Amino acid sequence: MKIAVIQGPNLNMLGVREQHIYGQLKLEEIHQHMKAIAEQNGVELEFFQSNLEGEIVDKIQECLGDVDGIIINPAAYSHTSIAIRDALAGVGLPAIEVHLSNISAREEFRKKTITGEVCIGVISGLGLHSYGLALVGMIQIINEIRAMQEQQAQAEQKA
């Protein structure tokens, strides 16, 4: 099982920027936390971060045929990027959107996530744990998808 973790703009600045919102947590600490969970579950993770919308779109498209699911924090692009939304919808992979802060409790423009509309779920406001929960959830979802595919294949063989 392989899961892509895609990080959007300014997440490379975690630990430096707006500590009153995001704390002192660094992106590498998030990735280390996720790696520990992945190792316990025999899952391979691929990490990617970009401040550029087009690079994020390219990465999502590259996931097709290469990964089983996507965990994405589009950051500010969550509220503005139809291109990232369309890329997520276009690849047809299960995706979970994550946010460190509670976007529902922030500025009005942050309360709607257009990219989250095409994800199977959105987890926000739990800091580091948003990512851990997304990973555990994605593992479960991929296992359920595989089980359904196996059942369908067995049913087709019997028919």
C-alpha positions as CSV (number, residue, x, y, z in Angstrom):
1,M,0.0,0.0,0.0
2,K,1.3,3.4,-1.0
3,I,-0.1,6.8,0.0
4,A,1.0,10.2,-1.3
5,V,1.1,13.1,1.2
6,I,0.9,16.4,-0.6
7,Q,1.6,19.6,1.2
8,G,0.6,23.0,-0.1
9,P,1.9,26.5,0.1
10,N,3.7,27.9,3.2
11,L,3.7,24.5,5.0
12,N,7.5,24.5,4.5
13,M,7.5,27.5,6.9
14,L,5.8,25.7,9.8
15,G,7.5,26.4,13.1
16,V,8.4,29.9,11.8
17,R,5.1,31.4,10.5
18,E,2.1,32.4,12.6
19,Q,3.1,30.3,15.7
20,H,0.0,31.6,17.4
21,I,-2.0,29.6,14.9
22,Y,0.2,26.7,14.0
23,G,2.6,26.4,17.0
24,Q,6.2,25.5,16.7
25,L,5.5,22.2,14.8
26,K,7.7,21.8,11.7
27,L,6.7,20.0,8.5
28,E,9.4,17.3,9.1
29,E,7.9,16.5,12.5
30,I,4.6,15.9,10.9
31,H,6.3,13.6,8.3
32,Q,8.2,11.7,11.1
33,H,4.9,11.2,13.0
34,M,3.3,9.8,9.8
35,K,6.3,7.6,9.0
36,A,6.0,5.9,12.5
37,I,2.3,5.1,11.9
38,A,3.1,3.9,8.3
39,E,5.8,1.6,9.5
40,Q,3.5,0.0,12.1
41,N,1.0,-0.7,9.3
42,G,3.4,-1.7,6.5
43,V,2.5,1.3,4.4
44,E,4.8,3.3,2.1
45,L,4.5,7.1,2.1
46,E,5.6,9.5,-0.5
47,F,5.9,13.2,0.6
48,F,5.7,16.2,-1.6
49,Q,5.5,19.9,-0.8
50,S,5.1,22.9,-3.2
51,N,4.2,26.5,-3.0
52,L,3.1,26.4,-6.7
53,E,-0.4,25.4,-7.7
54,G,0.6,23.8,-11.0
55,E,3.2,21.6,-9.3
56,I,0.6,20.3,-6.9
57,V,-1.8,19.6,-9.9
58,D,1.1,17.7,-11.6
59,K,1.8,15.7,-8.5
60,I,-1.8,14.7,-8.1
61,Q,-1.9,13.6,-11.7
62,E,1.3,11.6,-11.2
63,C,-0.4,9.7,-8.4
64,L,-2.7,7.9,-10.9
65,G,-1.4,4.3,-11.2
66,D,1.3,4.9,-8.6
67,V,-0.5,5.3,-5.3
68,D,-3.6,3.9,-3.6
69,G,-4.7,7.2,-1.9
70,I,-3.8,10.8,-1.3
71,I,-3.6,12.8,1.9
72,I,-3.5,16.5,1.0
73,N,-3.2,19.8,2.8
74,P,-3.8,22.3,0.0
75,A,-3.4,25.1,2.6
76,A,-4.7,28.4,1.2
77,Y,-5.4,26.7,-2.2
78,S,-8.2,24.8,-0.4
79,H,-10.4,27.9,-0.7
80,T,-9.4,29.0,-4.2
81,S,-8.0,26.3,-6.5
82,I,-10.4,24.9,-8.9
83,A,-7.4,23.3,-10.7
84,I,-6.4,21.3,-7.6
85,R,-10.1,20.4,-7.1
86,D,-10.4,19.2,-10.7
87,A,-7.1,17.2,-10.4
88,L,-8.3,15.4,-7.3
89,A,-11.6,14.6,-8.9
90,G,-10.0,13.6,-12.2
91,V,-7.6,10.9,-10.8
92,G,-10.4,9.2,-8.9
93,L,-8.3,8.1,-6.0
94,P,-9.5,8.3,-2.5
95,A,-8.3,11.6,-0.9
96,I,-8.5,13.0,2.6
97,E,-7.9,16.7,3.1
98,V,-6.2,17.8,6.3
99,H,-5.6,21.1,8.1
100,L,-3.7,21.8,11.3
101,S,-5.9,24.6,12.4
102,N,-9.7,24.6,12.7
103,I,-10.6,26.3,9.5
104,S,-14.3,26.6,10.7
105,A,-13.2,28.8,13.5
106,R,-11.0,31.1,11.4
107,E,-11.7,33.9,8.8
108,E,-14.9,33.6,6.8
109,F,-13.0,33.0,3.6
110,R,-11.3,29.9,5.1
111,K,-14.6,28.2,6.1
112,K,-15.3,26.8,2.7
113,T,-12.9,24.3,1.1
114,I,-13.6,23.7,-2.5
115,T,-10.9,21.0,-2.7
116,G,-12.5,19.2,0.3
117,E,-15.7,18.8,-1.7
118,V,-14.1,16.1,-3.8
119,C,-12.3,14.4,-1.0
120,I,-13.9,11.5,1.0
121,G,-13.3,13.5,4.2
122,V,-11.8,16.6,5.7
123,I,-10.0,16.6,9.1
124,S,-9.1,19.9,10.6
125,G,-8.2,21.6,13.9
126,L,-6.3,18.7,15.5
127,G,-2.8,19.8,14.7
128,L,-0.3,16.9,14.3
129,H,-3.2,14.5,15.0
130,S,-5.1,15.7,11.9
131,Y,-2.4,13.9,9.8
132,G,-2.3,10.8,12.0
133,L,-6.0,10.4,11.9
134,A,-6.1,10.9,8.1
135,L,-3.4,8.3,7.6
136,V,-5.2,5.7,9.8
137,G,-8.5,6.5,8.0
138,M,-6.9,6.2,4.6
139,I,-5.4,2.8,5.4
140,Q,-8.9,1.6,6.5
141,I,-10.5,3.0,3.3
142,I,-7.9,1.4,1.0
143,N,-8.4,-1.9,2.8
144,E,-12.1,-1.7,2.3
145,I,-11.8,-0.8,-1.4
146,R,-9.4,-3.7,-1.9
147,A,-11.8,-6.1,-0.1
148,M,-14.7,-4.9,-2.3
149,Q,-12.6,-5.4,-5.4
150,E,-11.7,-8.9,-4.3
151,Q,-15.3,-9.8,-3.7
152,Q,-16.3,-8.4,-7.1
153,A,-13.6,-10.4,-8.8
154,Q,-14.7,-13.6,-7.0
155,A,-18.3,-13.0,-8.0
156,E,-17.3,-12.5,-11.6
157,Q,-15.3,-15.7,-11.6
158,K,-18.4,-17.6,-10.3
159,A,-20.7,-16.1,-12.9
